[in-house]
Amino acid sequence: MTHPMHEHCSRCRRPAPPQDSKEFMDWEATEDGLPVCPGCLTLLDEQYMDEAVMDLADEATGDEPR
Ligand SMILES: [Zn+2]
């Protein structure tokens, strides 16, 4: 999954760091695909992120019989 990263945080309008910087790793995309800086991330966002990671893990092992 690629980050649909735009130029600022969708909440506080803080400019996004360059994609190759360490700071950029802390930025996330919300369920709506909007970029959010670490300062604006909510618990709900983090929960969504965890679920997205689990979905990816499921797809990675998707060829196992159920
Ligand atoms: Zn922000």
PDB file of the backbone (N, CA, C, O) and the ligand in Angstrom, with CONECT records:
HET     ZN  A 101       1
ATOM      1  N   MET A   1       0.855  -1.192   0.000  1.00  0.00           N
ATOM      2  CA  MET A   1       0.000   0.000   0.000  1.00  0.00           C
ATOM      3  C   MET A   1       0.886   1.234   0.000  1.00  0.00           C
ATOM      4  O   MET A   1       1.825   1.333   0.789  1.00  0.00           O
ATOM      5  N   THR A   2       0.590   2.156  -0.868  1.00  0.00           N
ATOM      6  CA  THR A   2       1.368   3.393  -0.889  1.00  0.00           C
ATOM      7  C   THR A   2       0.681   4.451  -0.041  1.00  0.00           C
ATOM      8  O   THR A   2      -0.540   4.440   0.121  1.00  0.00           O
ATOM      9  N   HIS A   3       1.470   5.353   0.490  1.00  0.00           N
ATOM     10  CA  HIS A   3       0.903   6.471   1.233  1.00  0.00           C
ATOM     11  C   HIS A   3       0.391   7.511   0.247  1.00  0.00           C
ATOM     12  O   HIS A   3       1.163   8.028  -0.560  1.00  0.00           O
ATOM     13  N   PRO A   4      -0.880   7.819   0.299  1.00  0.00           N
ATOM     14  CA  PRO A   4      -1.395   8.891  -0.568  1.00  0.00           C
ATOM     15  C   PRO A   4      -1.037  10.234   0.041  1.00  0.00           C
ATOM     16  O   PRO A   4      -1.915  10.966   0.496  1.00  0.00           O
ATOM     17  N   MET A   5       0.220  10.555   0.053  1.00  0.00           N
ATOM     18  CA  MET A   5       0.689  11.708   0.813  1.00  0.00           C
ATOM     19  C   MET A   5       0.569  12.984  -0.009  1.00  0.00           C
ATOM     20  O   MET A   5       1.004  13.049  -1.159  1.00  0.00           O
ATOM     21  N   HIS A   6      -0.019  13.975   0.599  1.00  0.00           N
ATOM     22  CA  HIS A   6      -0.124  15.278  -0.038  1.00  0.00           C
ATOM     23  C   HIS A   6       0.831  16.225   0.669  1.00  0.00           C
ATOM     24  O   HIS A   6       1.732  15.808   1.397  1.00  0.00           O
ATOM     25  N   GLU A   7       0.610  17.493   0.436  1.00  0.00           N
ATOM     26  CA  GLU A   7       1.616  18.405   0.987  1.00  0.00           C
ATOM     27  C   GLU A   7       1.426  18.838   2.429  1.00  0.00           C
ATOM     28  O   GLU A   7       2.385  19.269   3.069  1.00  0.00           O
ATOM     29  N   HIS A   8       0.196  18.732   2.964  1.00  0.00           N
ATOM     30  CA  HIS A   8       0.082  19.025   4.394  1.00  0.00           C
ATOM     31  C   HIS A   8      -0.824  18.081   5.146  1.00  0.00           C
ATOM     32  O   HIS A   8      -1.598  17.311   4.578  1.00  0.00           O
ATOM     33  N   CYS A   9      -0.683  18.184   6.487  1.00  0.00           N
ATOM     34  CA  CYS A   9      -1.572  17.490   7.407  1.00  0.00           C
ATOM     35  C   CYS A   9      -2.999  17.964   7.131  1.00  0.00           C
ATOM     36  O   CYS A   9      -3.242  19.162   6.986  1.00  0.00           O
ATOM     37  N   SER A  10      -3.933  17.028   7.058  1.00  0.00           N
ATOM     38  CA  SER A  10      -5.311  17.398   6.733  1.00  0.00           C
ATOM     39  C   SER A  10      -5.998  18.087   7.902  1.00  0.00           C
ATOM     40  O   SER A  10      -7.088  18.637   7.742  1.00  0.00           O
ATOM     41  N   ARG A  11      -5.369  18.064   9.089  1.00  0.00           N
ATOM     42  CA  ARG A  11      -6.023  18.641  10.271  1.00  0.00           C
ATOM     43  C   ARG A  11      -5.414  19.967  10.694  1.00  0.00           C
ATOM     44  O   ARG A  11      -6.144  20.939  10.889  1.00  0.00           O
ATOM     45  N   CYS A  12      -4.096  20.032  10.842  1.00  0.00           N
ATOM     46  CA  CYS A  12      -3.492  21.282  11.312  1.00  0.00           C
ATOM     47  C   CYS A  12      -2.786  22.036  10.184  1.00  0.00           C
ATOM     48  O   CYS A  12      -2.286  23.143  10.387  1.00  0.00           O
ATOM     49  N   ARG A  13      -2.747  21.430   8.993  1.00  0.00           N
ATOM     50  CA  ARG A  13      -2.139  22.092   7.826  1.00  0.00           C
ATOM     51  C   ARG A  13      -0.635  22.234   7.946  1.00  0.00           C
ATOM     52  O   ARG A  13      -0.021  23.021   7.226  1.00  0.00           O
ATOM     53  N   ARG A  14      -0.057  21.495   8.831  1.00  0.00           N
ATOM     54  CA  ARG A  14       1.398  21.493   8.938  1.00  0.00           C
ATOM     55  C   ARG A  14       1.981  20.871   7.665  1.00  0.00           C
ATOM     56  O   ARG A  14       1.474  19.854   7.191  1.00  0.00           O
ATOM     57  N   PRO A  15       3.021  21.460   7.118  1.00  0.00           N
ATOM     58  CA  PRO A  15       3.594  20.907   5.884  1.00  0.00           C
ATOM     59  C   PRO A  15       4.185  19.513   6.121  1.00  0.00           C
ATOM     60  O   PRO A  15       4.813  19.274   7.152  1.00  0.00           O
ATOM     61  N   ALA A  16       3.993  18.623   5.200  1.00  0.00           N
ATOM     62  CA  ALA A  16       4.546  17.278   5.337  1.00  0.00           C
ATOM     63  C   ALA A  16       6.056  17.296   5.107  1.00  0.00           C
ATOM     64  O   ALA A  16       6.550  18.057   4.276  1.00  0.00           O
ATOM     65  N   PRO A  17       6.782  16.464   5.838  1.00  0.00           N
ATOM     66  CA  PRO A  17       8.231  16.361   5.621  1.00  0.00           C
ATOM     67  C   PRO A  17       8.528  15.618   4.320  1.00  0.00           C
ATOM     68  O   PRO A  17       7.640  14.971   3.764  1.00  0.00           O
ATOM     69  N   PRO A  18       9.740  15.700   3.838  1.00  0.00           N
ATOM     70  CA  PRO A  18      10.099  14.966   2.615  1.00  0.00           C
ATOM     71  C   PRO A  18       9.921  13.464   2.824  1.00  0.00           C
ATOM     72  O   PRO A  18      10.112  12.957   3.930  1.00  0.00           O
ATOM     73  N   GLN A  19       9.555  12.761   1.760  1.00  0.00           N
ATOM     74  CA  GLN A  19       9.240  11.334   1.896  1.00  0.00           C
ATOM     75  C   GLN A  19      10.432  10.488   2.299  1.00  0.00           C
ATOM     76  O   GLN A  19      10.250   9.362   2.762  1.00  0.00           O
ATOM     77  N   ASP A  20      11.641  10.991   2.139  1.00  0.00           N
ATOM     78  CA  ASP A  20      12.802  10.177   2.521  1.00  0.00           C
ATOM     79  C   ASP A  20      13.340  10.556   3.902  1.00  0.00           C
ATOM     80  O   ASP A  20      14.410  10.094   4.299  1.00  0.00           O
ATOM     81  N   SER A  21      12.601  11.396   4.635  1.00  0.00           N
ATOM     82  CA  SER A  21      13.069  11.788   5.966  1.00  0.00           C
ATOM     83  C   SER A  21      12.488  10.860   7.027  1.00  0.00           C
ATOM     84  O   SER A  21      11.490  10.175   6.803  1.00  0.00           O
ATOM     85  N   LYS A  22      13.148  10.856   8.202  1.00  0.00           N
ATOM     86  CA  LYS A  22      12.666  10.016   9.306  1.00  0.00           C
ATOM     87  C   LYS A  22      11.320  10.500   9.802  1.00  0.00           C
ATOM     88  O   LYS A  22      10.454   9.704  10.165  1.00  0.00           O
ATOM     89  N   GLU A  23      11.151  11.819   9.816  1.00  0.00           N
ATOM     90  CA  GLU A  23       9.897  12.405  10.281  1.00  0.00           C
ATOM     91  C   GLU A  23       8.707  11.864   9.496  1.00  0.00           C
ATOM     92  O   GLU A  23       7.628  11.638  10.043  1.00  0.00           O
ATOM     93  N   PHE A  24       8.929  11.668   8.221  1.00  0.00           N
ATOM     94  CA  PHE A  24       7.852  11.222   7.344  1.00  0.00           C
ATOM     95  C   PHE A  24       7.298   9.870   7.792  1.00  0.00           C
ATOM     96  O   PHE A  24       6.118   9.584   7.589  1.00  0.00           O
ATOM     97  N   MET A  25       8.143   9.040   8.399  1.00  0.00           N
ATOM     98  CA  MET A  25       7.715   7.715   8.832  1.00  0.00           C
ATOM     99  C   MET A  25       6.619   7.798   9.893  1.00  0.00           C
ATOM    100  O   MET A  25       5.835   6.862  10.050  1.00  0.00           O
ATOM    101  N   ASP A  26       6.562   8.914  10.621  1.00  0.00           N
ATOM    102  CA  ASP A  26       5.567   9.059  11.680  1.00  0.00           C
ATOM    103  C   ASP A  26       4.232   9.551  11.151  1.00  0.00           C
ATOM    104  O   ASP A  26       3.225   9.511  11.858  1.00  0.00           O
ATOM    105  N   TRP A  27       4.221  10.001   9.943  1.00  0.00           N
ATOM    106  CA  TRP A  27       2.951  10.462   9.362  1.00  0.00           C
ATOM    107  C   TRP A  27       2.151   9.252   8.900  1.00  0.00           C
ATOM    108  O   TRP A  27       2.712   8.231   8.503  1.00  0.00           O
ATOM    109  N   GLU A  28       0.832   9.385   8.959  1.00  0.00           N
ATOM    110  CA  GLU A  28      -0.033   8.287   8.564  1.00  0.00           C
ATOM    111  C   GLU A  28      -1.123   8.800   7.648  1.00  0.00           C
ATOM    112  O   GLU A  28      -1.379  10.002   7.576  1.00  0.00           O
ATOM    113  N   ALA A  29      -1.757   7.884   6.953  1.00  0.00           N
ATOM    114  CA  ALA A  29      -2.934   8.243   6.170  1.00  0.00           C
ATOM    115  C   ALA A  29      -4.159   7.705   6.897  1.00  0.00           C
ATOM    116  O   ALA A  29      -4.157   6.564   7.360  1.00  0.00           O
ATOM    117  N   THR A  30      -5.190   8.507   6.997  1.00  0.00           N
ATOM    118  CA  THR A  30      -6.413   8.063   7.669  1.00  0.00           C
ATOM    119  C   THR A  30      -7.225   7.175   6.741  1.00  0.00           C
ATOM    120  O   THR A  30      -6.854   6.936   5.591  1.00  0.00           O
ATOM    121  N   GLU A  31      -8.332   6.697   7.265  1.00  0.00           N
ATOM    122  CA  GLU A  31      -9.265   5.868   6.506  1.00  0.00           C
ATOM    123  C   GLU A  31      -9.694   6.554   5.214  1.00  0.00           C
ATOM    124  O   GLU A  31      -9.948   5.904   4.200  1.00  0.00           O
ATOM    125  N   ASP A  32      -9.769   7.886   5.275  1.00  0.00           N
ATOM    126  CA  ASP A  32     -10.176   8.661   4.096  1.00  0.00           C
ATOM    127  C   ASP A  32      -9.027   8.902   3.134  1.00  0.00           C
ATOM    128  O   ASP A  32      -9.205   9.540   2.097  1.00  0.00           O
ATOM    129  N   GLY A  33      -7.842   8.392   3.475  1.00  0.00           N
ATOM    130  CA  GLY A  33      -6.691   8.588   2.614  1.00  0.00           C
ATOM    131  C   GLY A  33      -6.053   9.955   2.767  1.00  0.00           C
ATOM    132  O   GLY A  33      -5.277  10.386   1.914  1.00  0.00           O
ATOM    133  N   LEU A  34      -6.385  10.644   3.867  1.00  0.00           N
ATOM    134  CA  LEU A  34      -5.807  11.971   4.085  1.00  0.00           C
ATOM    135  C   LEU A  34      -4.578  11.864   4.975  1.00  0.00           C
ATOM    136  O   LEU A  34      -4.557  11.071   5.917  1.00  0.00           O
ATOM    137  N   PRO A  35      -3.565  12.650   4.683  1.00  0.00           N
ATOM    138  CA  PRO A  35      -2.363  12.609   5.499  1.00  0.00           C
ATOM    139  C   PRO A  35      -2.588  13.291   6.847  1.00  0.00           C
ATOM    140  O   PRO A  35      -3.261  14.319   6.927  1.00  0.00           O
ATOM    141  N   VAL A  36      -2.022  12.716   7.896  1.00  0.00           N
ATOM    142  CA  VAL A  36      -2.148  13.288   9.238  1.00  0.00           C
ATOM    143  C   VAL A  36      -0.787  13.247   9.905  1.00  0.00           C
ATOM    144  O   VAL A  36      -0.092  12.232   9.858  1.00  0.00           O
ATOM    145  N   CYS A  37      -0.405  14.369  10.535  1.00  0.00           N
ATOM    146  CA  CYS A  37       0.880  14.420  11.223  1.00  0.00           C
ATOM    147  C   CYS A  37       0.772  13.691  12.562  1.00  0.00           C
ATOM    148  O   CYS A  37      -0.334  13.473  13.056  1.00  0.00           O
ATOM    149  N   PRO A  38       1.904  13.313  13.154  1.00  0.00           N
ATOM    150  CA  PRO A  38       1.877  12.566  14.422  1.00  0.00           C
ATOM    151  C   PRO A  38       1.127  13.329  15.510  1.00  0.00           C
ATOM    152  O   PRO A  38       0.487  12.711  16.361  1.00  0.00           O
ATOM    153  N   GLY A  39       1.191  14.650  15.499  1.00  0.00           N
ATOM    154  CA  GLY A  39       0.528  15.439  16.524  1.00  0.00           C
ATOM    155  C   GLY A  39      -0.991  15.393  16.427  1.00  0.00           C
ATOM    156  O   GLY A  39      -1.672  15.674  17.413  1.00  0.00           O
ATOM    157  N   CYS A  40      -1.531  15.051  15.284  1.00  0.00           N
ATOM    158  CA  CYS A  40      -2.983  15.054  15.076  1.00  0.00           C
ATOM    159  C   CYS A  40      -3.571  13.648  15.056  1.00  0.00           C
ATOM    160  O   CYS A  40      -4.788  13.497  14.948  1.00  0.00           O
ATOM    161  N   LEU A  41      -2.744  12.627  15.155  1.00  0.00           N
ATOM    162  CA  LEU A  41      -3.262  11.257  15.139  1.00  0.00           C
ATOM    163  C   LEU A  41      -4.124  11.014  16.368  1.00  0.00           C
ATOM    164  O   LEU A  41      -3.739  11.387  17.476  1.00  0.00           O
ATOM    165  N   THR A  42      -5.270  10.400  16.190  1.00  0.00           N
ATOM    166  CA  THR A  42      -6.136  10.053  17.313  1.00  0.00           C
ATOM    167  C   THR A  42      -6.069   8.553  17.557  1.00  0.00           C
ATOM    168  O   THR A  42      -5.526   7.800  16.748  1.00  0.00           O
ATOM    169  N   LEU A  43      -6.629   8.133  18.680  1.00  0.00           N
ATOM    170  CA  LEU A  43      -6.675   6.700  18.967  1.00  0.00           C
ATOM    171  C   LEU A  43      -7.435   5.946  17.883  1.00  0.00           C
ATOM    172  O   LEU A  43      -7.067   4.834  17.505  1.00  0.00           O
ATOM    173  N   LEU A  44      -8.503   6.571  17.391  1.00  0.00           N
ATOM    174  CA  LEU A  44      -9.272   5.926  16.326  1.00  0.00           C
ATOM    175  C   LEU A  44      -8.419   5.696  15.092  1.00  0.00           C
ATOM    176  O   LEU A  44      -8.483   4.644  14.457  1.00  0.00           O
ATOM    177  N   ASP A  45      -7.613   6.710  14.763  1.00  0.00           N
ATOM    178  CA  ASP A  45      -6.726   6.572  13.599  1.00  0.00           C
ATOM    179  C   ASP A  45      -5.769   5.404  13.806  1.00  0.00           C
ATOM    180  O   ASP A  45      -5.529   4.605  12.901  1.00  0.00           O
ATOM    181  N   GLU A  46      -5.220   5.325  15.038  1.00  0.00           N
ATOM    182  CA  GLU A  46      -4.249   4.269  15.296  1.00  0.00           C
ATOM    183  C   GLU A  46      -4.913   2.904  15.216  1.00  0.00           C
ATOM    184  O   GLU A  46      -4.324   1.936  14.735  1.00  0.00           O
ATOM    185  N   GLN A  47      -6.146   2.844  15.694  1.00  0.00           N
ATOM    186  CA  GLN A  47      -6.887   1.588  15.622  1.00  0.00           C
ATOM    187  C   GLN A  47      -7.078   1.178  14.162  1.00  0.00           C
ATOM    188  O   GLN A  47      -6.892   0.018  13.797  1.00  0.00           O
ATOM    189  N   TYR A  48      -7.451   2.155  13.339  1.00  0.00           N
ATOM    190  CA  TYR A  48      -7.642   1.870  11.922  1.00  0.00           C
ATOM    191  C   TYR A  48      -6.336   1.387  11.309  1.00  0.00           C
ATOM    192  O   TYR A  48      -6.334   0.455  10.505  1.00  0.00           O
ATOM    193  N   MET A  49      -5.245   2.006  11.677  1.00  0.00           N
ATOM    194  CA  MET A  49      -3.934   1.627  11.135  1.00  0.00           C
ATOM    195  C   MET A  49      -3.615   0.186  11.502  1.00  0.00           C
ATOM    196  O   MET A  49      -3.125  -0.575  10.667  1.00  0.00           O
ATOM    197  N   ASP A  50      -3.897  -0.201  12.774  1.00  0.00           N
ATOM    198  CA  ASP A  50      -3.641  -1.571  13.199  1.00  0.00           C
ATOM    199  C   ASP A  50      -4.467  -2.548  12.373  1.00  0.00           C
ATOM    200  O   ASP A  50      -3.974  -3.595  11.955  1.00  0.00           O
ATOM    201  N   GLU A  51      -5.728  -2.196  12.140  1.00  0.00           N
ATOM    202  CA  GLU A  51      -6.583  -3.084  11.357  1.00  0.00           C
ATOM    203  C   GLU A  51      -6.063  -3.205   9.927  1.00  0.00           C
ATOM    204  O   GLU A  51      -6.081  -4.290   9.346  1.00  0.00           O
ATOM    205  N   ALA A  52      -5.600  -2.091   9.363  1.00  0.00           N
ATOM    206  CA  ALA A  52      -5.079  -2.123   7.998  1.00  0.00           C
ATOM    207  C   ALA A  52      -3.865  -3.037   7.927  1.00  0.00           C
ATOM    208  O   ALA A  52      -3.699  -3.784   6.963  1.00  0.00           O
ATOM    209  N   VAL A  53      -3.008  -2.978   8.957  1.00  0.00           N
ATOM    210  CA  VAL A  53      -1.815  -3.833   8.983  1.00  0.00           C
ATOM    211  C   VAL A  53      -2.237  -5.293   9.064  1.00  0.00           C
ATOM    212  O   VAL A  53      -1.648  -6.146   8.400  1.00  0.00           O
ATOM    213  N   MET A  54      -3.255  -5.588   9.875  1.00  0.00           N
ATOM    214  CA  MET A  54      -3.724  -6.966  10.003  1.00  0.00           C
ATOM    215  C   MET A  54      -4.325  -7.455   8.689  1.00  0.00           C
ATOM    216  O   MET A  54      -4.138  -8.613   8.314  1.00  0.00           O
ATOM    217  N   ASP A  55      -5.044  -6.581   7.989  1.00  0.00           N
ATOM    218  CA  ASP A  55      -5.587  -6.965   6.687  1.00  0.00           C
ATOM    219  C   ASP A  55      -4.463  -7.343   5.735  1.00  0.00           C
ATOM    220  O   ASP A  55      -4.570  -8.321   4.995  1.00  0.00           O
ATOM    221  N   LEU A  56      -3.384  -6.566   5.755  1.00  0.00           N
ATOM    222  CA  LEU A  56      -2.258  -6.854   4.874  1.00  0.00           C
ATOM    223  C   LEU A  56      -1.655  -8.205   5.233  1.00  0.00           C
ATOM    224  O   LEU A  56      -1.286  -8.981   4.351  1.00  0.00           O
ATOM    225  N   ALA A  57      -1.555  -8.485   6.539  1.00  0.00           N
ATOM    226  CA  ALA A  57      -0.992  -9.757   6.980  1.00  0.00           C
ATOM    227  C   ALA A  57      -1.880 -10.904   6.503  1.00  0.00           C
ATOM    228  O   ALA A  57      -1.378 -11.946   6.083  1.00  0.00           O
ATOM    229  N   ASP A  58      -3.202 -10.711   6.566  1.00  0.00           N
ATOM    230  CA  ASP A  58      -4.120 -11.740   6.084  1.00  0.00           C
ATOM    231  C   ASP A  58      -3.896 -12.005   4.599  1.00  0.00           C
ATOM    232  O   ASP A  58      -3.878 -13.155   4.160  1.00  0.00           O
ATOM    233  N   GLU A  59      -3.728 -10.943   3.840  1.00  0.00           N
ATOM    234  CA  GLU A  59      -3.538 -11.127   2.408  1.00  0.00           C
ATOM    235  C   GLU A  59      -2.235 -11.850   2.106  1.00  0.00           C
ATOM    236  O   GLU A  59      -2.144 -12.617   1.148  1.00  0.00           O
ATOM    237  N   ALA A  60      -1.226 -11.596   2.936  1.00  0.00           N
ATOM    238  CA  ALA A  60       0.082 -12.214   2.714  1.00  0.00           C
ATOM    239  C   ALA A  60       0.014 -13.732   2.906  1.00  0.00           C
ATOM    240  O   ALA A  60       0.760 -14.479   2.273  1.00  0.00           O
ATOM    241  N   THR A  61      -0.899 -14.181   3.794  1.00  0.00           N
ATOM    242  CA  THR A  61      -1.010 -15.618   4.042  1.00  0.00           C
ATOM    243  C   THR A  61      -2.318 -16.142   3.468  1.00  0.00           C
ATOM    244  O   THR A  61      -2.826 -17.173   3.909  1.00  0.00           O
ATOM    245  N   GLY A  62      -2.860 -15.434   2.485  1.00  0.00           N
ATOM    246  CA  GLY A  62      -4.204 -15.714   1.980  1.00  0.00           C
ATOM    247  C   GLY A  62      -4.340 -17.052   1.259  1.00  0.00           C
ATOM    248  O   GLY A  62      -5.457 -17.528   1.055  1.00  0.00           O
ATOM    249  N   ASP A  63      -3.215 -17.672   0.868  1.00  0.00           N
ATOM    250  CA  ASP A  63      -3.365 -18.920   0.126  1.00  0.00           C
ATOM    251  C   ASP A  63      -3.415 -20.150   1.025  1.00  0.00           C
ATOM    252  O   ASP A  63      -3.459 -21.278   0.533  1.00  0.00           O
ATOM    253  N   GLU A  64      -3.408 -19.938   2.341  1.00  0.00           N
ATOM    254  CA  GLU A  64      -3.581 -21.074   3.240  1.00  0.00           C
ATOM    255  C   GLU A  64      -5.045 -21.504   3.262  1.00  0.00           C
ATOM    256  O   GLU A  64      -5.939 -20.658   3.234  1.00  0.00           O
ATOM    257  N   PRO A  65      -5.292 -22.801   3.311  1.00  0.00           N
ATOM    258  CA  PRO A  65      -6.699 -23.256   3.411  1.00  0.00           C
ATOM    259  C   PRO A  65      -7.294 -22.876   4.742  1.00  0.00           C
ATOM    260  O   PRO A  65      -6.594 -22.830   5.754  1.00  0.00           O
ATOM    261  N   ARG A  66      -8.574 -22.604   4.746  1.00  0.00           N
ATOM    262  CA  ARG A  66      -9.225 -22.214   6.018  1.00  0.00           C
ATOM    263  C   ARG A  66      -9.769 -23.458   6.698  1.00  0.00           C
ATOM    264  O   ARG A  66     -10.354 -23.366   7.778  1.00  0.00           O
TER     265      ARG A  66
HETATM  266 ZN    ZN A 101      -1.480  17.914  12.076  1.00  0.00          ZN2+
END
